[in-house]
């Protein structure tokens, strides 16, 4: 599976708090869409909306 593209921002972090990296990308121009692979869920793809144009991706 491919994550992201030209308009997507790579976001490094441990989203689920298990001390393992969770690959995530964020696209503010698409309404604040987040897409990533969550380690505690077997690296299945998750997607949600939070943010939007003018917002920066922050994991903490």
FENWO-V541976 format. One record per residue. SS is DSSP state (helix for helix, strand for strand, loop for the rest). PSI is psi in whole degrees, -180 to 180 (* if undefined). Layout:
# FENWO-V541976
ss psi
SS PSI
SS PSI
This chain:
# FENWO-V541976
ss psi
loop 142
loop 138
loop 129
loop -160
loop -168
loop -37
loop -1
loop 146
strand 130
strand 134
strand 114
loop 139
loop 173
loop 88
loop -37
loop 2
loop 23
loop 12
loop 19
loop 145
loop 138
loop 105
loop 124
strand 150
strand 155
strand 137
strand 97
helix -32
helix -20
helix 26
loop 18
loop 39
strand 131
strand 140
strand 136
strand 178
strand 119
strand 120
helix -39
helix -11
helix 23
loop 26
loop 38
strand 154
strand 134
strand 149
strand 143
strand 170
strand 129
loop 115
loop -147
loop -168
loop 133
loop -7
loop 148
loop 147
loop 128
loop 132
loop -3
loop *
